[in-house]
Amino acid sequence: MSTTYKPISCSFYDELEARATTGQPCTLTYRTEPDTPPSTYHGTIQDLYIQDKVEYLRLADGFELRLDNLLAVDDKELRNYC
């Protein structure tokens, strides 16, 4: 979406960490291009990492997503976190 990274809220990051720690499968809802419908992807978060000052998550199957493209994980919407 944007080339300038916008960090997500710490409390939402905590939600992602909890799922990574427990190995709980989850459904990610995200948008990588503006003005496009959201996409979903199901998997288990294996890693949360930073590369070039940008935060990412990696699922067990190798799928990677920049965190500021994330809209929701399961029923938790990013916009509801500050």
N, C-alpha and C positions, 0 to 999 in steps of 0.2 A: 504494500500500500504506500506508505510514506518512506522516504529514504532516511529521514530524521527519526531516530528511535524515541518513542515516548514510553517511559517506564510504566508498568502496570502497578496497581496498588499493592502495598505490602500484604494486606489481609487476603487479597485474591491469590497472591504468590504463595501464601501459606496453604491455601486450598490445594494448589498444585503440588506443593511439597508433601502434604499429607497423603495424597493419592500415590505419589512416587514412593513414599516410604512404606506404605501398606501393600503396594502392588495391586491396588484396586483398579480394575478396568474402568474406563470412562469414555464418554462421548464428548469430543471437542467440536465446538461450533466456531467457525472462523471466516474471515473475509480477507483475501489477499489483494483484491483490486476494488477500488471505490465503485460505487453504483452497480455492484453485481450482487446476486443473491448469495446468502451465506452458504458455506459448504460444511459438511460434518465428516468426522473421522472417528472411528472407534478403536481404542487400543489401551495399552498400559504404559504409563509414563515411566521411562527408564532413567532419564537424566534431565536436569535443569542446568543450563550452563550459560556462560557469557563468552561471546567472541566479538572482538573489536567494539566493546562497550555496548553490545546489543544482547538482550536475553533471549534464549531459545529453550524449547523443550524438545526432547527426542523420545519417541515411543519405542517399545521393544522391537517392533518390526522395522525400525530405521526411519520412519516418518519424522520429519523435523518441521517445527513451526516457530516463527518469530513471535514472541509473546504479545507484541502490540497488535498483531493480527487476530488475536483470540477474542471472541465475543462471549463465550460461555464454556463451562465445563459441567457436564450433566445438567442439573437444574439451577446451577449457580451462574448468574449473569455478571460479567465484569462491571457493567454500568451501575450495579447496585452496591459496589464497593468503593470506598474512598481512600 
